[in-house]
Amino acid sequence: MSNRIVECVPNFSEGRHTETVGALVEAVRSVPDVYLLDQTMDPDHHRAVLTLAGLPDAVAEAAFRVTKAATDRIDLNRHGGEHPRVGATDVIPFVPIRGVTMQDCVTLARQVGQRIGNELGIPVFLYERAAVRAKRVQLEVIRQGGLRNLAERMATDPDWVPDFGPRVPHPTAGTTVVGARLPLIAFNVNLEAEDPEVAHDIARAIRFSSGGLPSLKAIGVSLASRHLVQVSMNLTNFEETPVHVAFDAVKREADRRAVRVAGSEVVGLIPEQAVQRSSEFFRTMERFDPSFVLENRLQMAMKSD
C-alpha cells in the first residue's frame, strides 16, 4: 500500500448540512485501500473539502462514488455561498504523493472525468496538468462568471464544449472540474472588518494575476456568521510563495487600511516541506497542530488500518 499513494481533494458545494457531508464521507469509506485523512466544512463559504489518499485505482473509484453521492444530495438551485462554484462536486484534483507520477494522476483524472460524464450525465472540464485545451488550465478561468456564464459559453462557443458528458449542465449538479496538480495549500486570513470590499481590495493587491506574489491566488469573502471578512488564498507553489510570506502580505495591506488581523487558518492538510519553509510562523500560529501535516496524517491513518 505504502509504495504507491495518490491524494485526492474533492470540493463540494455544501457546508451547512452535516448529514449531507456525512453521506459523502461514507461514500469515500465504502472503498477499500482508501484513507479519509481530513474533512472540513464552512457555512459561510457553503463548501466542504475532503482529503483522501490511497492506491491510485481505489482513490479513483472513491472519487467517482463520492461524486455520485453529491449528485444525489446537492441541488445547486438551492445553493448560496461565498465560494465560487460551478458544480455540486465542484472540483476534483488528483495529486501524486509517493511512487506515482504526475502523468499517472492525469490518467486518473481523465478516467474519472469520463465516468462522471458518461454515467452521471454531468459535463466535465479537465484542468491543470490534465487539461487538453490551453484555455482550461486555470480553474478560475473555467469558473469565471459562475455556472450561468459557463453554461452560456458551453452553448455558444465551440472552445467550451465539455471534455466529457453533455453540452448542458446537469439540472441540479451543474458541472464538475477534474484535474491533476501539485500539492496546493488553502490558507485563509480573517480580518476584523465587515465590509467585504476590504478583503476584495487586499486580495487584488497580493494575488499574482494582479501583479502580486507568484503562485498565489486570492479572493475576498464575507464571513457574515462571524462578523468578519476573509482573504481566502490558494498557494499553488509554496517554494515560490511560502505561507508566512502570504500572511505577511495580507497583514501589510491590512495595516495600510487600519484593519486588524483576527486570525489565520490552513484548510485541509499541508505538506511537511511547506511547514518547514515557514517553521517560525507555524510555531506561533494559533490552533496549528502537527496532525495537520499531510505526511503525519497519512502515517497515522495507515498505522490504525
GINOR-V273432 format. One record per backbone hydrogen bond with DSSP energy under -1.0 kcal/mol. CO is the residue of the C=O (numbers start at 1). NH is the residue of the N-H. E is the energy in kcal/mol with one decimal. If there is no record, write none. Layout:
co nh e
CO NH E
CO NH E
This chain:
co nh e
5 97 -1.9
5 98 -2.0
6 54 -1.7
7 95 -3.1
8 52 -2.7
10 50 -2.1
11 90 -1.7
11 91 -1.1
12 14 -1.9
12 48 -2.2
17 21 -1.9
18 22 -2.6
19 23 -1.6
20 24 -1.7
21 25 -2.4
22 26 -2.2
23 27 -1.7
24 28 -1.7
25 29 -2.5
28 31 -1.6
33 55 -1.5
35 53 -2.1
38 51 -2.6
40 49 -2.2
42 46 -1.5
42 47 -1.6
44 82 -2.3
45 83 -1.1
47 42 -2.2
48 12 -3.2
49 40 -2.2
51 37 -2.7
51 38 -1.5
52 8 -2.9
53 35 -3.5
54 6 -2.5
55 59 -2.8
56 60 -2.2
57 61 -2.0
58 62 -2.4
59 63 -2.5
60 64 -1.8
61 65 -2.5
62 66 -2.6
63 67 -1.5
64 68 -2.2
65 69 -2.3
66 70 -2.2
67 71 -2.4
68 72 -1.9
70 74 -2.8
75 78 -1.8
76 79 -1.5
86 175 -2.4
88 13 -2.7
90 177 -1.7
91 11 -2.5
92 179 -2.3
93 9 -1.6
94 181 -2.2
95 7 -2.9
98 5 -3.3
101 105 -1.5
102 106 -2.3
103 107 -2.4
104 108 -2.1
105 109 -2.6
106 110 -2.3
107 111 -2.2
108 112 -2.9
109 113 -2.7
110 114 -2.1
111 115 -1.9
112 116 -2.6
113 117 -2.4
114 118 -2.8
115 119 -3.1
116 120 -1.3
116 122 -1.3
123 176 -2.2
124 163 -1.8
124 164 -1.5
125 178 -2.4
127 130 -1.7
128 131 -1.7
133 136 -2.0
134 137 -1.3
137 128 -2.3
138 142 -1.3
139 143 -2.2
143 146 -2.6
145 149 -1.0
146 150 -2.1
147 151 -2.8
148 152 -1.8
149 153 -2.2
150 154 -2.6
151 155 -1.7
152 156 -1.5
153 157 -2.7
157 160 -2.4
158 161 -1.2
164 124 -2.5
170 174 -1.6
172 76 -3.0
173 88 -2.3
174 170 -2.6
176 125 -2.2
177 92 -2.7
178 127 -1.7
179 94 -2.1
180 129 -2.3
185 235 -2.8
186 267 -2.8
187 233 -2.4
188 265 -2.4
189 231 -2.8
190 262 -2.7
190 263 -1.1
191 193 -2.0
191 229 -1.7
195 198 -1.7
196 200 -2.4
197 201 -2.8
198 202 -2.0
199 203 -2.6
200 204 -2.4
201 205 -1.8
202 206 -1.5
203 207 -1.9
206 213 -2.6
207 210 -1.2
207 212 -2.5
208 211 -2.3
213 216 -1.0
215 236 -1.9
216 208 -2.5
217 234 -2.3
219 232 -2.7
221 230 -2.9
223 226 -1.6
223 228 -1.7
228 223 -2.7
229 191 -3.1
230 221 -2.6
231 189 -2.1
232 219 -2.2
233 187 -2.2
234 217 -2.6
235 185 -2.0
237 241 -2.2
242 246 -1.8
243 247 -2.5
244 248 -2.4
245 249 -2.0
246 250 -2.1
247 251 -2.8
248 252 -2.5
249 253 -2.0
250 254 -2.6
251 255 -2.9
252 256 -1.7
254 259 -2.6
255 258 -1.6
260 192 -2.8
263 190 -2.9
265 188 -2.9
270 294 -2.2
271 275 -1.4
272 276 -2.2
273 277 -1.9
276 279 -1.2
278 282 -2.2
279 283 -1.8
285 288 -1.2
289 292 -2.5
290 293 -1.7
292 270 -2.0
293 297 -2.6
294 298 -2.6
295 299 -2.2
296 300 -2.4
297 301 -2.3
298 302 -2.4
299 303 -2.0
300 304 -1.7
